[in-house]
Amino acid sequence: MKKSNNDAGRRIRSKSTGLLPNESPNCFNYVIQLKESVTLDPAFMRKNPGYVPGRPCFYVGMTSEDVEERFLQHFQGTKNVSRVAHEYGLRLRMDLVTHRKPVRRTWALEREERIAKQLRAQGFGAWKG
């Protein structure tokens, strides 16, 4: 049976949970403060054209694991880490995450983008996972 064009690329949500396939319902956002030397990284600065010199810089991510464990993974360079978080990470800054309850993966990805945009709008440097 041939699929119609309307079905192409459509992802079916589970009727019981409303989740997409392989979508975790227990994701958390987190923010890592970065070393000032990240401002010497050309890729970082391309993503932050409105950066105000002297302001802190941050990495914004999301995980379905414990946030502190995920920070350690970045710090130690194990298990799928961001180059920016690994090379320049200083400390967790959970005070910058207003919503700390677990959410579905797609919502956490949207929050990740929103947090990074809000930080950039205030002149901070931000890199999202």
C-alpha positions as CSV (number, residue, x, y, z in Angstrom):
1,M,0.0,0.0,0.0
2,K,1.4,3.4,-1.0
3,K,1.5,6.2,1.5
4,S,0.0,9.5,0.6
5,N,2.1,12.7,0.6
6,N,0.2,13.8,3.7
7,D,1.6,10.9,5.7
8,A,5.2,11.4,4.6
9,G,7.4,12.3,7.5
10,R,4.5,12.2,10.1
11,R,5.5,10.8,13.4
12,I,2.7,9.0,15.3
13,R,2.2,9.9,19.0
14,S,1.3,7.2,21.5
15,K,-2.4,7.2,22.3
16,S,-1.7,6.5,26.0
17,T,1.0,9.0,26.7
18,G,0.8,11.6,23.9
19,L,4.6,11.1,23.4
20,L,6.5,10.7,20.1
21,P,8.4,7.4,19.7
22,N,11.6,7.5,21.8
23,E,10.5,10.7,23.5
24,S,11.4,10.8,27.2
25,P,8.7,12.3,29.5
26,N,11.4,13.1,32.1
27,C,13.8,15.7,30.7
28,F,15.3,18.6,32.6
29,N,17.0,21.8,31.4
30,Y,20.2,23.0,32.9
31,V,22.7,25.9,32.6
32,I,26.5,25.7,32.9
33,Q,28.5,28.9,33.4
34,L,31.5,29.0,31.1
35,K,35.0,30.3,31.5
36,E,35.6,33.8,30.1
37,S,38.1,32.3,27.6
38,V,35.1,31.0,25.6
39,T,34.9,34.5,24.1
40,L,38.1,33.6,22.2
41,D,36.3,30.7,20.5
42,P,35.3,31.9,17.0
43,A,32.3,29.5,16.8
44,F,31.0,30.7,20.1
45,M,31.3,34.3,19.1
46,R,29.5,33.8,15.8
47,K,26.5,32.5,17.7
48,N,26.6,35.6,20.0
49,P,26.9,38.7,17.9
50,G,25.2,40.9,20.6
51,Y,27.5,39.7,23.4
52,V,28.4,42.5,25.8
53,P,32.1,42.1,26.8
54,G,32.6,41.3,30.4
55,R,29.2,39.6,30.8
56,P,29.1,35.9,31.8
57,C,28.7,33.2,29.2
58,F,26.6,30.0,29.5
59,Y,25.9,26.6,28.0
60,V,22.2,25.7,28.0
61,G,21.3,22.0,27.8
62,M,18.7,19.4,28.5
63,T,18.9,15.8,29.8
64,S,16.8,12.9,31.0
65,E,19.5,12.1,33.5
66,D,20.3,13.7,36.9
67,V,21.5,17.3,36.1
68,E,24.6,17.0,38.3
69,E,25.6,13.7,36.7
70,R,25.2,15.3,33.3
71,F,27.4,18.2,34.4
72,L,30.1,15.8,35.5
73,Q,29.9,14.0,32.1
74,H,30.5,17.3,30.3
75,F,33.3,18.2,32.8
76,Q,35.0,14.8,32.5
77,G,34.5,14.5,28.7
78,T,32.5,11.3,28.9
79,K,29.2,10.2,27.2
80,N,28.2,12.5,24.3
81,V,29.4,15.8,25.7
82,S,29.4,19.3,24.1
83,R,32.8,20.6,23.1
84,V,32.0,24.0,24.5
85,A,30.7,22.7,27.9
86,H,33.7,20.3,28.2
87,E,36.4,22.8,27.4
88,Y,35.0,25.9,29.1
89,G,32.5,24.6,31.8
90,L,32.9,26.0,35.3
91,R,29.8,25.3,37.4
92,L,26.1,24.6,37.2
93,R,23.9,27.6,37.3
94,M,20.5,26.2,38.1
95,D,19.3,29.6,39.4
96,L,18.9,30.5,35.7
97,V,16.4,27.7,35.1
98,T,13.0,28.9,36.2
99,H,11.1,25.6,35.4
100,R,12.8,22.6,37.1
101,K,10.0,20.0,36.8
102,P,10.6,17.2,34.4
103,V,8.9,17.7,31.0
104,R,8.8,15.8,27.7
105,R,11.8,15.9,25.5
106,T,10.2,18.2,22.8
107,W,9.3,20.7,25.5
108,A,12.8,20.6,27.0
109,L,14.3,21.3,23.6
110,E,12.0,24.3,23.2
111,R,12.9,25.6,26.7
112,E,16.6,25.1,25.8
113,E,16.2,27.4,22.8
114,R,14.1,29.9,24.8
115,I,16.6,30.1,27.7
116,A,19.5,30.7,25.3
117,K,17.6,33.4,23.4
118,Q,16.7,35.2,26.7
119,L,20.3,35.1,27.9
120,R,21.5,36.5,24.5
121,A,18.9,39.2,24.6
122,Q,20.4,40.4,27.9
123,G,23.9,40.6,26.4
124,F,25.2,37.3,27.9
125,G,26.9,34.7,25.7
126,A,25.0,31.5,25.3
127,W,25.6,28.2,23.6
128,K,22.8,25.6,23.4
129,G,23.2,21.9,23.2
